[in-house]
Amino acid sequence: MAQKLDMAPLTRANDQPAASTSTSPPPSSSSAPAFDSTSTPTSAPKKARKPRIVLEGTTDEILARNNKAAEPRFVDKLFSTAGKQWNQFYKHHAATPFFKDRHWTLREWPQLAALGNAAAGHDADELGDSTSGSRAKGKGKAVLEVGCGTGAFIYPLLEQYPSARFVAFDFAKKAVELTLSNANHDPVHCHIFQHDLTAPRAVLDGKLAQPPPEFGEPVLEFDFVSAVFVLSALDPAKQAKAMQTLVSLLAPGGSLLFRDYALHDAAQLRFHSLPSASYAANPSLLSDSLPLYRRGDNTLTYFFTADDVRTLVDGAVEAVNAERRSEGRNVVVLEGGVEVVEREMQNRAEQWGCTRRFVHGSWRRVR
């Protein structure tokens, strides 16, 4: 369920200005100019902009505001209708410039350059794993994007590395339709389908085993597995099982690429800065103990610490290895790590800025 970053206009008191990254015009005045019926206007009056939300105070002070959690019954309904909400999300934004290709992935994960290597399977052969035959010989390296959204991750990579093979799925049916309708879609190199990451692994295996005829042999393990802004959209109770699935999909030598929202990100602080009267009936905060929220469109988002993600990955490796030991197979060993990164977003023209915080990590299966 990948989506564009929440770039809502925010500013923090005492922020220092940085170079502008936007060419947006300055905000219009709070009221439209008077209209003279005897004259011919050159353009329609501009609609007044909504006031900017200012994040004043320390992080603790901001989080102490508007911190009443929604009723459990309301939260349960949000979980049960998540598919509907995400479909509406993609339908609403399909005809707008909302979705943008992720050209930043190679900068953030330089290891993706390995997609330019001629043949797949050499890592598996070097590590002596018998599952290397699950990938077609002579084909490019295989990438799985979980929560593909509109294909913003895979298509820029396919353009740069045309020999690579891409498998992708999303929870939302509309997202899959948009990915398949992309002008860059090529069934020779792409296997795209709808799937719920929290479903049993056997369900996913069945779908992986049925690629389009042009795709050739199915891919069951991957050189790269990406989960970008995916786990934050899940029920927290299902995040551990989802991470287990991600780890289990790595081929020997394969890398897990992870990025999601971090605790105290500007988007989280914004929820606590909205007028409490607007959320008196059904607050944005969905838990008294977890940083789980609903957006205005009723999609959900969670904010992680680096330790949260580290614990999820370590637990997933333990669960995967318990199954492999019971089957008499070699255990999985991952090397890598996760950290919180910050990005300063500024717009001098509109006089706003904010600090975005993300948990960013990668792990390589070394055995």
Secondary structure, DSSP 4 states (H G I P E B T S, - for coil): ---------EEETTPPP------PPPPPPSSPPP--TTS--SSPPPPPPPPPEEE-S-HHHHHTSS-PPPPHHHHHHHHHTHHHHHHHHHHHHTTSTT----TTHHHH-GGGGGGGSS-S-HHHHHHT-GGGGGS-TTS--EEEEES-TTTTTHHHHHHH-TT-EEEEEES-HHHHHHHHTSTT--TTTEEEEE--TTS-HHHHHHHHT---GGG-S---SEEEEEEES-GGGS-GGGHHHHHHHHHHTEEEEEEEEEEEEBTT-HHHHHHHHS-GGGGSSS-SB--SSS-EEE-TTS-EEE-B-HHHHHHHHHHHHHHHHHHHHHTT-PPP-EEEEEEEEEEEEEETTTTEEEEEEEEEEEEEE--
